[in-house]
Amino acid sequence: MVGEITNMATGGAKALFEQKGYDFDMAIPPVVAGKDHRIVHKSSVPKSILPFSTESGEFCVEH
């Protein structure tokens, strides 16, 4: 479900930017679930990690 919501949001954002004349490629962000994952980035630019805590559990959004 999270993947589909993300897909809808990024698709909508891309369409709005294209209407304003921006032309770029935008990848759909992946969703990683489970324990003990290691994520390796191809880019060395700084990352932002936003932690969230809900009644259903904790999660992070990384940018």
mmCIF file of the N, C-alpha and C atoms, coordinates in Angstrom:
data_MODEL
# 
_entry.id   MODEL 
# 
loop_
_atom_site.group_PDB 
_atom_site.id 
_atom_site.type_symbol 
_atom_site.label_atom_id 
_atom_site.label_alt_id 
_atom_site.label_comp_id 
_atom_site.label_asym_id 
_atom_site.label_entity_id 
_atom_site.label_seq_id 
_atom_site.pdbx_PDB_ins_code 
_atom_site.Cartn_x 
_atom_site.Cartn_y 
_atom_site.Cartn_z 
_atom_site.occupancy 
_atom_site.B_iso_or_equiv 
_atom_site.pdbx_formal_charge 
_atom_site.auth_seq_id 
_atom_site.auth_comp_id 
_atom_site.auth_asym_id 
_atom_site.auth_atom_id 
_atom_site.pdbx_PDB_model_num 
ATOM 1   N N  . MET A 1 1  ? 0.828  -1.183 0.000   1.00 0.00 ? 1  MET A N  1 
ATOM 2   C CA . MET A 1 1  ? 0.000  0.000  0.000   1.00 0.00 ? 1  MET A CA 1 
ATOM 3   C C  . MET A 1 1  ? 0.877  1.253  0.000   1.00 0.00 ? 1  MET A C  1 
ATOM 4   N N  . VAL A 1 2  ? 1.935  1.272  0.800   1.00 0.00 ? 2  VAL A N  1 
ATOM 5   C CA . VAL A 1 2  ? 2.815  2.436  0.854   1.00 0.00 ? 2  VAL A CA 1 
ATOM 6   C C  . VAL A 1 2  ? 3.440  2.696  -0.508  1.00 0.00 ? 2  VAL A C  1 
ATOM 7   N N  . GLY A 1 3  ? 3.855  1.632  -1.184  1.00 0.00 ? 3  GLY A N  1 
ATOM 8   C CA . GLY A 1 3  ? 4.434  1.774  -2.515  1.00 0.00 ? 3  GLY A CA 1 
ATOM 9   C C  . GLY A 1 3  ? 3.462  2.395  -3.501  1.00 0.00 ? 3  GLY A C  1 
ATOM 10  N N  . GLU A 1 4  ? 2.222  1.997  -3.448  1.00 0.00 ? 4  GLU A N  1 
ATOM 11  C CA . GLU A 1 4  ? 1.224  2.535  -4.378  1.00 0.00 ? 4  GLU A CA 1 
ATOM 12  C C  . GLU A 1 4  ? 0.916  3.993  -4.070  1.00 0.00 ? 4  GLU A C  1 
ATOM 13  N N  . ILE A 1 5  ? 0.815  4.352  -2.810  1.00 0.00 ? 5  ILE A N  1 
ATOM 14  C CA . ILE A 1 5  ? 0.581  5.751  -2.440  1.00 0.00 ? 5  ILE A CA 1 
ATOM 15  C C  . ILE A 1 5  ? 1.758  6.612  -2.894  1.00 0.00 ? 5  ILE A C  1 
ATOM 16  N N  . THR A 1 6  ? 2.967  6.107  -2.699  1.00 0.00 ? 6  THR A N  1 
ATOM 17  C CA . THR A 1 6  ? 4.162  6.832  -3.138  1.00 0.00 ? 6  THR A CA 1 
ATOM 18  C C  . THR A 1 6  ? 4.154  6.995  -4.652  1.00 0.00 ? 6  THR A C  1 
ATOM 19  N N  . ASN A 1 7  ? 3.791  5.952  -5.359  1.00 0.00 ? 7  ASN A N  1 
ATOM 20  C CA . ASN A 1 7  ? 3.712  5.998  -6.818  1.00 0.00 ? 7  ASN A CA 1 
ATOM 21  C C  . ASN A 1 7  ? 2.703  7.052  -7.270  1.00 0.00 ? 7  ASN A C  1 
ATOM 22  N N  . MET A 1 8  ? 1.563  7.116  -6.629  1.00 0.00 ? 8  MET A N  1 
ATOM 23  C CA . MET A 1 8  ? 0.540  8.092  -6.989  1.00 0.00 ? 8  MET A CA 1 
ATOM 24  C C  . MET A 1 8  ? 1.028  9.516  -6.716  1.00 0.00 ? 8  MET A C  1 
ATOM 25  N N  . ALA A 1 9  ? 1.664  9.725  -5.570  1.00 0.00 ? 9  ALA A N  1 
ATOM 26  C CA . ALA A 1 9  ? 2.142  11.068 -5.217  1.00 0.00 ? 9  ALA A CA 1 
ATOM 27  C C  . ALA A 1 9  ? 3.244  11.534 -6.151  1.00 0.00 ? 9  ALA A C  1 
ATOM 28  N N  . THR A 1 10 ? 4.211  10.671 -6.447  1.00 0.00 ? 10 THR A N  1 
ATOM 29  C CA . THR A 1 10 ? 5.305  11.075 -7.323  1.00 0.00 ? 10 THR A CA 1 
ATOM 30  C C  . THR A 1 10 ? 4.817  11.268 -8.759  1.00 0.00 ? 10 THR A C  1 
ATOM 31  N N  . GLY A 1 11 ? 3.888  10.439 -9.195  1.00 0.00 ? 11 GLY A N  1 
ATOM 32  C CA . GLY A 1 11 ? 3.323  10.605 -10.529 1.00 0.00 ? 11 GLY A CA 1 
ATOM 33  C C  . GLY A 1 11 ? 2.574  11.919 -10.654 1.00 0.00 ? 11 GLY A C  1 
ATOM 34  N N  . GLY A 1 12 ? 1.812  12.260 -9.626  1.00 0.00 ? 12 GLY A N  1 
ATOM 35  C CA . GLY A 1 12 ? 1.093  13.538 -9.624  1.00 0.00 ? 12 GLY A CA 1 
ATOM 36  C C  . GLY A 1 12 ? 2.042  14.724 -9.597  1.00 0.00 ? 12 GLY A C  1 
ATOM 37  N N  . ALA A 1 13 ? 3.093  14.631 -8.786  1.00 0.00 ? 13 ALA A N  1 
ATOM 38  C CA . ALA A 1 13 ? 4.079  15.717 -8.706  1.00 0.00 ? 13 ALA A CA 1 
ATOM 39  C C  . ALA A 1 13 ? 4.784  15.890 -10.046 1.00 0.00 ? 13 ALA A C  1 
ATOM 40  N N  . LYS A 1 14 ? 5.150  14.801 -10.670 1.00 0.00 ? 14 LYS A N  1 
ATOM 41  C CA . LYS A 1 14 ? 5.828  14.878 -11.966 1.00 0.00 ? 14 LYS A CA 1 
ATOM 42  C C  . LYS A 1 14 ? 4.927  15.553 -13.002 1.00 0.00 ? 14 LYS A C  1 
ATOM 43  N N  . ALA A 1 15 ? 3.659  15.205 -13.013 1.00 0.00 ? 15 ALA A N  1 
ATOM 44  C CA . ALA A 1 15 ? 2.715  15.810 -13.964 1.00 0.00 ? 15 ALA A CA 1 
ATOM 45  C C  . ALA A 1 15 ? 2.589  17.313 -13.722 1.00 0.00 ? 15 ALA A C  1 
ATOM 46  N N  . LEU A 1 16 ? 2.527  17.733 -12.464 1.00 0.00 ? 16 LEU A N  1 
ATOM 47  C CA . LEU A 1 16 ? 2.429  19.166 -12.159 1.00 0.00 ? 16 LEU A CA 1 
ATOM 48  C C  . LEU A 1 16 ? 3.681  19.908 -12.601 1.00 0.00 ? 16 LEU A C  1 
ATOM 49  N N  . PHE A 1 17 ? 4.857  19.330 -12.346 1.00 0.00 ? 17 PHE A N  1 
ATOM 50  C CA . PHE A 1 17 ? 6.098  19.977 -12.768 1.00 0.00 ? 17 PHE A CA 1 
ATOM 51  C C  . PHE A 1 17 ? 6.187  20.064 -14.285 1.00 0.00 ? 17 PHE A C  1 
ATOM 52  N N  . GLU A 1 18 ? 5.751  19.022 -14.974 1.00 0.00 ? 18 GLU A N  1 
ATOM 53  C CA . GLU A 1 18 ? 5.784  19.046 -16.444 1.00 0.00 ? 18 GLU A CA 1 
ATOM 54  C C  . GLU A 1 18 ? 4.862  20.123 -16.994 1.00 0.00 ? 18 GLU A C  1 
ATOM 55  N N  . GLN A 1 19 ? 3.710  20.351 -16.343 1.00 0.00 ? 19 GLN A N  1 
ATOM 56  C CA . GLN A 1 19 ? 2.791  21.408 -16.776 1.00 0.00 ? 19 GLN A CA 1 
ATOM 57  C C  . GLN A 1 19 ? 3.426  22.787 -16.635 1.00 0.00 ? 19 GLN A C  1 
ATOM 58  N N  . LYS A 1 20 ? 4.357  22.925 -15.695 1.00 0.00 ? 20 LYS A N  1 
ATOM 59  C CA . LYS A 1 20 ? 5.034  24.206 -15.466 1.00 0.00 ? 20 LYS A CA 1 
ATOM 60  C C  . LYS A 1 20 ? 6.294  24.347 -16.316 1.00 0.00 ? 20 LYS A C  1 
ATOM 61  N N  . GLY A 1 21 ? 6.541  23.377 -17.204 1.00 0.00 ? 21 GLY A N  1 
ATOM 62  C CA . GLY A 1 21 ? 7.650  23.482 -18.130 1.00 0.00 ? 21 GLY A CA 1 
ATOM 63  C C  . GLY A 1 21 ? 8.925  22.783 -17.711 1.00 0.00 ? 21 GLY A C  1 
ATOM 64  N N  . TYR A 1 22 ? 8.911  22.114 -16.575 1.00 0.00 ? 22 TYR A N  1 
ATOM 65  C CA . TYR A 1 22 ? 10.099 21.380 -16.140 1.00 0.00 ? 22 TYR A CA 1 
ATOM 66  C C  . TYR A 1 22 ? 10.151 20.040 -16.857 1.00 0.00 ? 22 TYR A C  1 
ATOM 67  N N  . ASP A 1 23 ? 11.329 19.669 -17.308 1.00 0.00 ? 23 ASP A N  1 
ATOM 68  C CA . ASP A 1 23 ? 11.509 18.402 -17.994 1.00 0.00 ? 23 ASP A CA 1 
ATOM 69  C C  . ASP A 1 23 ? 12.623 17.627 -17.292 1.00 0.00 ? 23 ASP A C  1 
ATOM 70  N N  . PHE A 1 24 ? 12.284 16.555 -16.624 1.00 0.00 ? 24 PHE A N  1 
ATOM 71  C CA . PHE A 1 24 ? 13.277 15.762 -15.921 1.00 0.00 ? 24 PHE A CA 1 
ATOM 72  C C  . PHE A 1 24 ? 12.781 14.337 -15.751 1.00 0.00 ? 24 PHE A C  1 
ATOM 73  N N  . ASP A 1 25 ? 13.707 13.462 -15.498 1.00 0.00 ? 25 ASP A N  1 
ATOM 74  C CA . ASP A 1 25 ? 13.351 12.076 -15.191 1.00 0.00 ? 25 ASP A CA 1 
ATOM 75  C C  . ASP A 1 25 ? 13.197 11.953 -13.686 1.00 0.00 ? 25 ASP A C  1 
ATOM 76  N N  . MET A 1 26 ? 12.159 11.285 -13.273 1.00 0.00 ? 26 MET A N  1 
ATOM 77  C CA . MET A 1 26 ? 11.924 11.109 -11.849 1.00 0.00 ? 26 MET A CA 1 
ATOM 78  C C  . MET A 1 26 ? 11.612 9.640  -11.611 1.00 0.00 ? 26 MET A C  1 
ATOM 79  N N  . ALA A 1 27 ? 12.447 9.001  -10.836 1.00 0.00 ? 27 ALA A N  1 
ATOM 80  C CA . ALA A 1 27 ? 12.246 7.587  -10.533 1.00 0.00 ? 27 ALA A CA 1 
ATOM 81  C C  . ALA A 1 27 ? 11.240 7.432  -9.399  1.00 0.00 ? 27 ALA A C  1 
ATOM 82  N N  . ILE A 1 28 ? 10.531 6.341  -9.411  1.00 0.00 ? 28 ILE A N  1 
ATOM 83  C CA . ILE A 1 28 ? 9.613  6.022  -8.317  1.00 0.00 ? 28 ILE A CA 1 
ATOM 84  C C  . ILE A 1 28 ? 10.443 5.509  -7.153  1.00 0.00 ? 28 ILE A C  1 
ATOM 85  N N  . PRO A 1 29 ? 10.289 6.126  -5.986  1.00 0.00 ? 29 PRO A N  1 
ATOM 86  C CA . PRO A 1 29 ? 11.090 5.696  -4.839  1.00 0.00 ? 29 PRO A CA 1 
ATOM 87  C C  . PRO A 1 29 ? 10.751 4.266  -4.418  1.00 0.00 ? 29 PRO A C  1 
ATOM 88  N N  . PRO A 1 30 ? 11.754 3.497  -4.031  1.00 0.00 ? 30 PRO A N  1 
ATOM 89  C CA . PRO A 1 30 ? 11.483 2.135  -3.567  1.00 0.00 ? 30 PRO A CA 1 
ATOM 90  C C  . PRO A 1 30 ? 10.987 2.131  -2.123  1.00 0.00 ? 30 PRO A C  1 
ATOM 91  N N  . VAL A 1 31 ? 10.282 1.088  -1.764  1.00 0.00 ? 31 VAL A N  1 
ATOM 92  C CA . VAL A 1 31 ? 9.844  0.871  -0.389  1.00 0.00 ? 31 VAL A CA 1 
ATOM 93  C C  . VAL A 1 31 ? 10.561 -0.366 0.115   1.00 0.00 ? 31 VAL A C  1 
ATOM 94  N N  . VAL A 1 32 ? 11.272 -0.224 1.248   1.00 0.00 ? 32 VAL A N  1 
ATOM 95  C CA . VAL A 1 32 ? 12.010 -1.337 1.841   1.00 0.00 ? 32 VAL A CA 1 
ATOM 96  C C  . VAL A 1 32 ? 11.367 -1.656 3.178   1.00 0.00 ? 32 VAL A C  1 
ATOM 97  N N  . ALA A 1 33 ? 10.991 -2.902 3.394   1.00 0.00 ? 33 ALA A N  1 
ATOM 98  C CA . ALA A 1 33 ? 10.335 -3.296 4.635   1.00 0.00 ? 33 ALA A CA 1 
ATOM 99  C C  . ALA A 1 33 ? 11.039 -4.497 5.239   1.00 0.00 ? 33 ALA A C  1 
ATOM 100 N N  . GLY A 1 34 ? 10.931 -4.636 6.547   1.00 0.00 ? 34 GLY A N  1 
ATOM 101 C CA . GLY A 1 34 ? 11.533 -5.767 7.238   1.00 0.00 ? 34 GLY A CA 1 
ATOM 102 C C  . GLY A 1 34 ? 12.649 -5.315 8.160   1.00 0.00 ? 34 GLY A C  1 
ATOM 103 N N  . LYS A 1 35 ? 13.363 -6.256 8.686   1.00 0.00 ? 35 LYS A N  1 
ATOM 104 C CA . LYS A 1 35 ? 14.427 -5.952 9.646   1.00 0.00 ? 35 LYS A CA 1 
ATOM 105 C C  . LYS A 1 35 ? 15.804 -6.178 9.028   1.00 0.00 ? 35 LYS A C  1 
ATOM 106 N N  . ASP A 1 36 ? 16.779 -5.470 9.582   1.00 0.00 ? 36 ASP A N  1 
ATOM 107 C CA . ASP A 1 36 ? 18.194 -5.672 9.262   1.00 0.00 ? 36 ASP A CA 1 
ATOM 108 C C  . ASP A 1 36 ? 18.527 -5.467 7.790   1.00 0.00 ? 36 ASP A C  1 
ATOM 109 N N  . HIS A 1 37 ? 17.960 -4.424 7.181   1.00 0.00 ? 37 HIS A N  1 
ATOM 110 C CA . HIS A 1 37 ? 18.298 -4.090 5.794   1.00 0.00 ? 37 HIS A CA 1 
ATOM 111 C C  . HIS A 1 37 ? 19.501 -3.164 5.777   1.00 0.00 ? 37 HIS A C  1 
ATOM 112 N N  . ARG A 1 38 ? 20.302 -3.256 4.749   1.00 0.00 ? 38 ARG A N  1 
ATOM 113 C CA . ARG A 1 38 ? 21.405 -2.331 4.523   1.00 0.00 ? 38 ARG A CA 1 
ATOM 114 C C  . ARG A 1 38 ? 21.172 -1.687 3.166   1.00 0.00 ? 38 ARG A C  1 
ATOM 115 N N  . ILE A 1 39 ? 21.068 -0.360 3.159   1.00 0.00 ? 39 ILE A N  1 
ATOM 116 C CA . ILE A 1 39 ? 20.813 0.368  1.929   1.00 0.00 ? 39 ILE A CA 1 
ATOM 117 C C  . ILE A 1 39 ? 22.099 1.080  1.540   1.00 0.00 ? 39 ILE A C  1 
ATOM 118 N N  . VAL A 1 40 ? 22.570 0.803  0.326   1.00 0.00 ? 40 VAL A N  1 
ATOM 119 C CA . VAL A 1 40 ? 23.792 1.416  -0.188  1.00 0.00 ? 40 VAL A CA 1 
ATOM 120 C C  . VAL A 1 40 ? 23.402 2.392  -1.285  1.00 0.00 ? 40 VAL A C  1 
ATOM 121 N N  . HIS A 1 41 ? 23.858 3.628  -1.166  1.00 0.00 ? 41 HIS A N  1 
ATOM 122 C CA . HIS A 1 41 ? 23.520 4.662  -2.134  1.00 0.00 ? 41 HIS A CA 1 
ATOM 123 C C  . HIS A 1 41 ? 24.601 4.770  -3.204  1.00 0.00 ? 41 HIS A C  1 
ATOM 124 N N  . LYS A 1 42 ? 24.184 5.074  -4.424  1.00 0.00 ? 42 LYS A N  1 
ATOM 125 C CA . LYS A 1 42 ? 25.120 5.254  -5.527  1.00 0.00 ? 42 LYS A CA 1 
ATOM 126 C C  . LYS A 1 42 ? 25.722 6.659  -5.515  1.00 0.00 ? 42 LYS A C  1 
ATOM 127 N N  . SER A 1 43 ? 25.072 7.572  -4.845  1.00 0.00 ? 43 SER A N  1 
ATOM 128 C CA . SER A 1 43 ? 25.519 8.960  -4.801  1.00 0.00 ? 43 SER A CA 1 
ATOM 129 C C  . SER A 1 43 ? 26.077 9.283  -3.418  1.00 0.00 ? 43 SER A C  1 
ATOM 130 N N  . SER A 1 44 ? 27.027 10.205 -3.375  1.00 0.00 ? 44 SER A N  1 
ATOM 131 C CA . SER A 1 44 ? 27.624 10.578 -2.091  1.00 0.00 ? 44 SER A CA 1 
ATOM 132 C C  . SER A 1 44 ? 27.043 11.880 -1.547  1.00 0.00 ? 44 SER A C  1 
ATOM 133 N N  . VAL A 1 45 ? 25.972 12.399 -2.147  1.00 0.00 ? 45 VAL A N  1 
ATOM 134 C CA . VAL A 1 45 ? 25.376 13.635 -1.640  1.00 0.00 ? 45 VAL A CA 1 
ATOM 135 C C  . VAL A 1 45 ? 24.746 13.385 -0.270  1.00 0.00 ? 45 VAL A C  1 
ATOM 136 N N  . PRO A 1 46 ? 24.662 14.427 0.562   1.00 0.00 ? 46 PRO A N  1 
ATOM 137 C CA . PRO A 1 46 ? 24.064 14.246 1.897   1.00 0.00 ? 46 PRO A CA 1 
ATOM 138 C C  . PRO A 1 46 ? 22.619 13.768 1.805   1.00 0.00 ? 46 PRO A C  1 
ATOM 139 N N  . LYS A 1 47 ? 22.209 12.970 2.761   1.00 0.00 ? 47 LYS A N  1 
ATOM 140 C CA . LYS A 1 47 ? 20.854 12.424 2.827   1.00 0.00 ? 47 LYS A CA 1 
ATOM 141 C C  . LYS A 1 47 ? 20.109 13.022 4.018   1.00 0.00 ? 47 LYS A C  1 
ATOM 142 N N  . SER A 1 48 ? 18.804 13.088 3.912   1.00 0.00 ? 48 SER A N  1 
ATOM 143 C CA . SER A 1 48 ? 17.946 13.487 5.030   1.00 0.00 ? 48 SER A CA 1 
ATOM 144 C C  . SER A 1 48 ? 17.085 12.289 5.398   1.00 0.00 ? 48 SER A C  1 
ATOM 145 N N  . ILE A 1 49 ? 17.017 11.988 6.674   1.00 0.00 ? 49 ILE A N  1 
ATOM 146 C CA . ILE A 1 49 ? 16.188 10.878 7.147   1.00 0.00 ? 49 ILE A CA 1 
ATOM 147 C C  . ILE A 1 49 ? 15.171 11.448 8.129   1.00 0.00 ? 49 ILE A C  1 
ATOM 148 N N  . LEU A 1 50 ? 13.894 11.212 7.847   1.00 0.00 ? 50 LEU A N  1 
ATOM 149 C CA . LEU A 1 50 ? 12.817 11.699 8.687   1.00 0.00 ? 50 LEU A CA 1 
ATOM 150 C C  . LEU A 1 50 ? 12.171 10.524 9.415   1.00 0.00 ? 50 LEU A C  1 
ATOM 151 N N  . PRO A 1 51 ? 12.412 10.386 10.716  1.00 0.00 ? 51 PRO A N  1 
ATOM 152 C CA . PRO A 1 51 ? 11.797 9.280  11.455  1.00 0.00 ? 51 PRO A CA 1 
ATOM 153 C C  . PRO A 1 51 ? 10.361 9.627  11.875  1.00 0.00 ? 51 PRO A C  1 
ATOM 154 N N  . PHE A 1 52 ? 9.495  8.639  11.836  1.00 0.00 ? 52 PHE A N  1 
ATOM 155 C CA . PHE A 1 52 ? 8.106  8.792  12.262  1.00 0.00 ? 52 PHE A CA 1 
ATOM 156 C C  . PHE A 1 52 ? 7.751  7.679  13.230  1.00 0.00 ? 52 PHE A C  1 
ATOM 157 N N  . SER A 1 53 ? 6.863  7.984  14.149  1.00 0.00 ? 53 SER A N  1 
ATOM 158 C CA . SER A 1 53 ? 6.374  6.988  15.099  1.00 0.00 ? 53 SER A CA 1 
ATOM 159 C C  . SER A 1 53 ? 4.847  7.073  15.117  1.00 0.00 ? 53 SER A C  1 
ATOM 160 N N  . THR A 1 54 ? 4.194  5.927  14.892  1.00 0.00 ? 54 THR A N  1 
ATOM 161 C CA . THR A 1 54 ? 2.736  5.884  14.879  1.00 0.00 ? 54 THR A CA 1 
ATOM 162 C C  . THR A 1 54 ? 2.258  4.775  15.803  1.00 0.00 ? 54 THR A C  1 
ATOM 163 N N  . GLU A 1 55 ? 0.972  4.682  15.965  1.00 0.00 ? 55 GLU A N  1 
ATOM 164 C CA . GLU A 1 55 ? 0.407  3.597  16.763  1.00 0.00 ? 55 GLU A CA 1 
ATOM 165 C C  . GLU A 1 55 ? 0.706  2.242  16.149  1.00 0.00 ? 55 GLU A C  1 
ATOM 166 N N  . SER A 1 56 ? 0.901  2.213  14.833  1.00 0.00 ? 56 SER A N  1 
ATOM 167 C CA . SER A 1 56 ? 1.169  0.958  14.128  1.00 0.00 ? 56 SER A CA 1 
ATOM 168 C C  . SER A 1 56 ? 2.653  0.605  14.079  1.00 0.00 ? 56 SER A C  1 
ATOM 169 N N  . GLY A 1 57 ? 3.505  1.513  14.494  1.00 0.00 ? 57 GLY A N  1 
ATOM 170 C CA . GLY A 1 57 ? 4.945  1.240  14.489  1.00 0.00 ? 57 GLY A CA 1 
ATOM 171 C C  . GLY A 1 57 ? 5.741  2.435  14.021  1.00 0.00 ? 57 GLY A C  1 
ATOM 172 N N  . GLU A 1 58 ? 7.034  2.248  13.902  1.00 0.00 ? 58 GLU A N  1 
ATOM 173 C CA . GLU A 1 58 ? 7.935  3.300  13.500  1.00 0.00 ? 58 GLU A CA 1 
ATOM 174 C C  . GLU A 1 58 ? 8.393  3.081  12.055  1.00 0.00 ? 58 GLU A C  1 
ATOM 175 N N  . PHE A 1 59 ? 8.698  4.184  11.366  1.00 0.00 ? 59 PHE A N  1 
ATOM 176 C CA . PHE A 1 59 ? 9.255  4.101  10.026  1.00 0.00 ? 59 PHE A CA 1 
ATOM 177 C C  . PHE A 1 59 ? 10.042 5.359  9.732   1.00 0.00 ? 59 PHE A C  1 
ATOM 178 N N  . CYS A 1 60 ? 10.860 5.320  8.686   1.00 0.00 ? 60 CYS A N  1 
ATOM 179 C CA . CYS A 1 60 ? 11.660 6.473  8.270   1.00 0.00 ? 60 CYS A CA 1 
ATOM 180 C C  . CYS A 1 60 ? 11.427 6.739  6.798   1.00 0.00 ? 60 CYS A C  1 
ATOM 181 N N  . VAL A 1 61 ? 11.463 8.008  6.458   1.00 0.00 ? 61 VAL A N  1 
ATOM 182 C CA . VAL A 1 61 ? 11.436 8.428  5.069   1.00 0.00 ? 61 VAL A CA 1 
ATOM 183 C C  . VAL A 1 61 ? 12.783 9.068  4.802   1.00 0.00 ? 61 VAL A C  1 
ATOM 184 N N  . GLU A 1 62 ? 13.444 8.621  3.753   1.00 0.00 ? 62 GLU A N  1 
ATOM 185 C CA . GLU A 1 62 ? 14.772 9.125  3.436   1.00 0.00 ? 62 GLU A CA 1 
ATOM 186 C C  . GLU A 1 62 ? 14.739 9.902  2.144   1.00 0.00 ? 62 GLU A C  1 
ATOM 187 N N  . HIS A 1 63 ? 15.410 11.021 2.147   1.00 0.00 ? 63 HIS A N  1 
ATOM 188 C CA . HIS A 1 63 ? 15.480 11.862 0.950   1.00 0.00 ? 63 HIS A CA 1 
ATOM 189 C C  . HIS A 1 63 ? 16.929 12.078 0.587   1.00 0.00 ? 63 HIS A C  1 
# 
